[in-house]
Amino acid sequence: MEDSKAQSIPPTQPPGAIVIGSALVKKYGELTAVDGIDFSIRKGELFGFLGPNGAGKTSTIRMIQCFSPITEGQIMVDGTQVGHDDRKIKAILGVAPQEDNLDEDLTVIKNLVIYAGYFGIRKEIAIKRSDELLSFFHLEEKREARLRTLSGGMRRRLIIARALLNNPKLLILDEPTTGLDPQARHVIWERVRGLKQAGVTMVLTTHYMEEAAQLCDRIAIMDHGRIVLEGNPGDLVAENFKGNVVEYRPASEIGKLTVQDMEARGVSVEKAGDTYILHTDDPDGVIRQLARHDFHFLRKRSPNLEDLFLKATGRALGEGA
């Protein structure tokens, strides 16, 4: 059997940390999904796990949730060791999964009240908390509605509301806005910011770099089961990029050859699909050279978290490990 229980000696808990992972390993047969990572999540912060598909972030989250056994290493959650008292840990977690697992046969309010019963919350308290959460997520008018009448954004808000019923010390948001339109995504961002202001500690996984940049206090970028970068998103971008970015989608082979020539002369170049991303201290000069040839797209901008992601993982978003 590949999985083993965590060791009995817990890792040292850094001051202010609610979660700490130490030398954490997760294997599925011969596959190592998480390869000896260390991390800590502070009380009151929103911590993001980013990475391509297969990078290990979901496996890490599942171990924090006590949903998947640890192969090697340890995780402490609020002073309790995963694998030793999982029921106690699950009682202080709120989990908003990526999949929509709401009960279609129940109304909005009953989805919440019945779920609250799993935590032993009395019905009158469950109703009170449910109504407060529906108001917080702007769903009070849908209180008695059937699930089929809700939009995708409303359903995602309801899933997050449900995860908060037990007043969790740690809220896990697993790709909370996947598949939503920009307006619905921004509504959820607004609600998540409200939770941050209320002091809720959150862990986020997302493929949207703008989402991580907007919401996260700190991030860990994972690749091939390891953490390759960790820190504040803005600070990490500033540390890794000193110039500007030129995005270029050539319409001819000559344009591609021009980019290759620039790279040979020291310009940093990344490629995302058919678009070249050039990092340079002389963006105007680069643009003048590239504009001599036919192009579909050409612009100058500041570096962002997506640039950092591409640099750290060496591939475009969404490609598997």
C-alpha positions as CSV (number, residue, x, y, z in Angstrom):
1,M,0.0,0.0,0.0
2,E,1.5,3.3,-1.1
3,D,-0.2,5.7,1.3
4,S,1.0,5.7,4.9
5,K,-0.2,7.6,8.0
6,A,1.6,10.8,9.0
7,Q,4.4,10.5,11.6
8,S,3.4,11.1,15.3
9,I,5.8,14.0,15.8
10,P,4.2,17.2,14.5
11,P,6.1,19.9,12.7
12,T,6.8,23.2,14.5
13,Q,3.9,25.6,14.0
14,P,5.1,29.1,12.8
15,P,3.6,32.0,14.8
16,G,0.2,32.9,13.3
17,A,0.0,29.9,11.0
18,I,-3.3,27.9,10.9
19,V,-1.9,25.3,8.4
20,I,1.6,24.0,7.9
21,G,2.8,21.3,5.6
22,S,6.2,19.7,6.1
23,A,8.1,17.5,3.6
24,L,4.7,16.6,2.2
25,V,4.6,13.8,-0.4
26,K,1.6,12.2,-2.2
27,K,2.0,9.2,-4.4
28,Y,-0.5,7.3,-6.6
29,G,1.2,4.0,-7.3
30,E,4.4,5.0,-9.1
31,L,3.3,8.5,-9.8
32,T,4.5,11.2,-7.4
33,A,1.9,14.0,-7.4
34,V,3.3,16.0,-4.5
35,D,7.1,15.8,-4.1
36,G,8.3,16.9,-0.6
37,I,6.8,20.4,-0.3
38,D,6.8,22.8,2.7
39,F,4.3,25.6,3.2
40,S,2.4,27.5,5.8
41,I,-0.9,29.4,5.7
42,R,-1.4,32.3,8.1
43,K,-4.6,33.1,10.0
44,G,-6.7,35.7,8.1
45,E,-4.9,35.5,4.8
46,L,-6.0,34.2,1.4
47,F,-3.4,31.7,0.1
48,G,-3.5,30.5,-3.5
49,F,-2.2,27.3,-5.0
50,L,-1.5,27.8,-8.7
51,G,-0.1,25.5,-11.3
52,P,-0.8,23.6,-14.6
53,N,-3.0,20.6,-14.6
54,G,-1.2,17.8,-12.9
55,A,1.1,20.1,-10.9
56,G,-0.1,18.7,-7.5
57,K,-2.2,21.5,-6.2
58,T,-5.4,19.5,-6.0
59,S,-3.7,16.6,-4.3
60,T,-2.3,19.1,-1.8
61,I,-5.8,20.5,-1.1
62,R,-7.3,17.0,-0.7
63,M,-4.7,16.2,1.9
64,I,-5.4,19.4,3.8
65,Q,-9.1,18.4,3.8
66,C,-8.3,14.9,5.2
67,F,-9.9,13.5,2.1
68,S,-6.7,11.8,0.7
69,P,-4.2,10.0,2.9
70,I,-0.7,11.5,3.2
71,T,2.1,9.3,1.8
72,E,5.0,11.0,3.6
73,G,5.4,14.2,5.6
74,Q,2.9,16.0,7.8
75,I,0.1,18.6,7.8
76,M,-1.0,20.5,10.9
77,V,-4.4,22.3,10.8
78,D,-5.1,24.6,13.7
79,G,-2.8,22.6,16.0
80,T,-4.2,19.2,15.0
81,Q,-2.3,16.7,12.9
82,V,-3.9,15.4,9.7
83,G,-4.2,11.6,10.0
84,H,-4.6,11.6,13.8
85,D,-7.9,13.5,14.5
86,D,-9.4,14.1,11.1
87,R,-13.0,14.5,12.4
88,K,-11.8,17.5,14.5
89,I,-10.2,19.1,11.5
90,K,-13.1,18.5,9.2
91,A,-15.4,20.2,11.8
92,I,-13.4,23.5,11.4
93,L,-13.2,23.4,7.5
94,G,-15.5,24.8,5.0
95,V,-15.1,23.4,1.5
96,A,-16.5,24.9,-1.8
97,P,-15.7,22.2,-4.3
98,Q,-15.2,22.8,-8.0
99,E,-18.0,20.4,-8.9
100,D,-21.6,21.5,-8.4
101,N,-23.0,19.0,-5.9
102,L,-26.1,20.9,-4.8
103,D,-29.3,18.9,-4.3
104,E,-31.6,19.6,-7.3
105,D,-34.6,18.2,-5.4
106,L,-34.4,20.9,-2.7
107,T,-35.0,24.6,-2.6
108,V,-32.2,27.0,-1.9
109,I,-32.9,27.4,1.8
110,K,-33.3,23.6,2.3
111,N,-29.9,23.0,0.6
112,L,-28.4,25.0,3.3
113,V,-30.4,23.9,6.3
114,I,-30.1,20.2,5.6
115,Y,-26.3,20.6,5.1
116,A,-26.0,22.4,8.4
117,G,-27.4,19.3,10.1
118,Y,-24.3,17.4,9.1
119,F,-22.4,19.6,11.6
120,G,-25.0,19.1,14.3
121,I,-26.3,22.7,14.0
122,R,-29.8,23.0,15.5
123,K,-32.5,23.8,12.9
124,E,-33.4,27.3,14.3
125,I,-29.7,28.3,14.2
126,A,-29.3,26.8,10.8
127,I,-32.1,28.8,9.4
128,K,-30.8,32.0,11.0
129,R,-27.3,31.4,9.6
130,S,-28.7,30.4,6.2
131,D,-30.7,33.6,5.9
132,E,-27.7,35.7,6.9
133,L,-25.5,34.0,4.2
134,L,-28.2,34.3,1.5
135,S,-28.2,38.0,2.3
136,F,-24.4,38.3,2.2
137,F,-24.3,36.6,-1.2
138,H,-27.3,38.5,-2.6
139,L,-29.4,35.4,-2.9
140,E,-32.2,36.3,-0.4
141,E,-34.8,36.7,-3.2
142,K,-34.0,33.1,-4.3
143,R,-34.6,31.7,-0.8
144,E,-37.5,29.4,-1.8
145,A,-36.5,28.9,-5.4
146,R,-35.7,25.5,-7.0
147,L,-32.1,25.0,-8.1
148,R,-33.0,24.8,-11.8
149,T,-34.0,28.5,-11.7
150,L,-30.5,29.7,-10.6
151,S,-27.8,30.9,-12.9
152,G,-24.3,29.5,-12.9
153,G,-23.0,32.4,-10.8
154,M,-25.9,32.1,-8.3
155,R,-25.1,28.4,-7.9
156,R,-21.4,29.1,-7.2
157,R,-22.4,31.7,-4.6
158,L,-24.7,29.2,-3.0
159,I,-22.0,26.6,-2.8
160,I,-19.7,29.1,-1.1
161,A,-22.5,30.1,1.3
162,R,-23.0,26.4,2.2
163,A,-19.3,26.0,3.0
164,L,-19.6,28.9,5.6
165,L,-22.5,27.4,7.5
166,N,-20.3,25.9,10.3
167,N,-18.4,29.2,10.7
168,P,-15.2,27.5,9.5
169,K,-11.7,28.6,10.7
170,L,-10.5,27.6,7.2
171,L,-12.4,28.0,3.9
172,I,-11.2,26.1,0.9
173,L,-12.2,27.5,-2.5
174,D,-11.5,25.0,-5.3
175,E,-11.6,27.0,-8.6
176,P,-14.7,28.9,-7.4
177,T,-15.3,30.8,-10.7
178,T,-14.6,28.2,-13.3
179,G,-17.0,28.5,-16.3
180,L,-18.5,31.8,-15.1
181,D,-18.9,34.9,-17.2
182,P,-16.9,38.0,-16.1
183,Q,-19.8,39.7,-14.4
184,A,-20.6,36.6,-12.2
185,R,-16.9,36.2,-11.5
186,H,-16.6,39.8,-10.2
187,V,-19.6,39.3,-8.0
188,I,-17.9,36.3,-6.3
189,W,-14.6,38.3,-6.0
190,E,-16.5,41.0,-4.2
191,R,-18.0,38.5,-1.8
192,V,-14.6,36.8,-1.2
193,R,-13.1,40.2,-0.4
194,G,-15.8,40.7,2.1
195,L,-14.9,37.5,3.8
196,K,-11.2,38.6,3.9
197,Q,-12.3,41.8,5.6
198,A,-14.2,39.7,8.2
199,G,-10.9,37.8,8.9
200,V,-11.8,34.4,7.3
201,T,-8.7,32.4,6.4
202,M,-9.0,31.0,2.8
203,V,-7.2,28.7,0.5
204,L,-7.8,29.2,-3.2
205,T,-7.0,27.1,-6.3
206,T,-7.5,28.7,-9.7
207,H,-6.4,28.7,-13.3
208,Y,-7.3,32.4,-13.6
209,M,-4.2,34.5,-13.0
210,E,-6.2,37.7,-12.7
211,E,-8.2,36.1,-9.9
212,A,-5.1,35.1,-8.0
213,A,-3.6,38.6,-8.4
214,Q,-6.9,40.3,-7.3
215,L,-7.5,38.2,-4.3
216,C,-4.4,36.4,-2.9
217,D,-2.2,37.7,-0.1
218,R,0.3,35.0,-1.0
219,I,0.6,32.3,-3.7
220,A,2.5,29.1,-4.2
221,I,3.1,28.2,-7.9
222,M,3.5,24.5,-8.3
223,D,5.0,22.4,-11.1
224,H,5.7,18.7,-11.3
225,G,4.7,18.3,-7.6
226,R,7.0,21.0,-6.2
227,I,6.6,24.6,-5.2
228,V,8.7,26.7,-7.6
229,L,7.8,30.2,-6.4
230,E,6.0,31.5,-3.2
231,G,5.2,35.0,-2.0
232,N,3.0,38.0,-2.6
233,P,1.8,38.1,-6.2
234,G,2.8,41.7,-6.8
235,D,6.1,41.4,-5.1
236,L,7.0,38.2,-7.1
237,V,6.2,39.9,-10.4
238,A,8.3,43.0,-9.4
239,E,11.2,40.8,-8.4
240,N,11.2,38.7,-11.6
241,F,10.5,41.4,-14.2
242,K,12.3,44.7,-14.4
243,G,11.2,45.9,-17.9
244,N,8.0,46.0,-20.0
245,V,6.2,43.4,-22.0
246,V,5.5,43.4,-25.7
247,E,2.9,40.9,-27.0
248,Y,3.3,40.0,-30.6
249,R,1.3,37.7,-32.9
250,P,3.1,37.7,-36.3
251,A,1.3,37.2,-39.6
252,S,4.4,36.0,-41.5
253,E,7.4,33.9,-41.1
254,I,9.6,37.0,-41.3
255,G,8.0,38.2,-38.1
256,K,8.8,34.9,-36.4
257,L,12.4,35.1,-37.6
258,T,12.7,38.6,-36.2
259,V,11.6,37.4,-32.8
260,Q,14.1,34.6,-32.9
261,D,16.8,37.1,-33.8
262,M,15.9,39.3,-30.9
263,E,16.0,36.3,-28.6
264,A,19.5,35.4,-29.9
265,R,20.5,39.0,-29.0
266,G,19.4,38.6,-25.4
267,V,15.7,39.6,-25.4
268,S,13.7,37.3,-23.1
269,V,11.0,35.5,-25.0
270,E,8.1,33.3,-23.9
271,K,5.6,31.7,-26.2
272,A,1.9,31.2,-25.4
273,G,0.1,29.5,-28.3
274,D,0.8,31.6,-31.4
275,T,1.7,34.7,-29.4
276,Y,5.2,35.8,-28.5
277,I,5.7,37.5,-25.1
278,L,8.9,39.6,-25.1
279,H,10.4,41.1,-21.9
280,T,12.5,44.2,-22.6
281,D,13.8,47.5,-21.3
282,D,13.3,49.0,-24.7
283,P,9.7,48.2,-25.6
284,D,9.3,51.0,-28.1
285,G,12.4,49.9,-30.0
286,V,11.2,46.3,-30.1
287,I,7.8,47.4,-31.3
288,R,9.3,49.5,-34.1
289,Q,11.3,46.5,-35.3
290,L,8.3,44.1,-35.1
291,A,5.9,46.6,-36.8
292,R,7.9,46.4,-40.0
293,H,6.3,43.1,-40.7
294,D,2.7,42.0,-41.0
295,F,1.1,41.2,-37.6
296,H,-2.2,40.2,-36.1
297,F,-1.6,41.7,-32.7
298,L,1.1,44.0,-31.2
299,R,1.0,45.9,-27.9
300,K,3.0,47.0,-25.0
301,R,2.0,46.4,-21.4
302,S,3.3,45.9,-17.8
303,P,4.3,42.4,-16.7
304,N,1.7,40.5,-14.8
305,L,1.1,37.3,-12.9
306,E,0.4,35.3,-16.0
307,D,3.9,36.2,-17.3
308,L,5.3,34.9,-14.0
309,F,3.3,31.7,-14.3
310,L,4.7,31.1,-17.8
311,K,8.2,31.8,-16.7
312,A,8.0,29.6,-13.6
313,T,6.3,26.6,-15.3
314,G,7.7,27.0,-18.8
315,R,4.5,26.4,-20.6
316,A,1.1,27.9,-21.4
317,L,-1.8,27.9,-19.1
318,G,-3.8,24.7,-19.0
319,E,-1.2,22.3,-20.4
320,G,-0.8,19.1,-18.4
321,A,2.2,18.1,-16.5
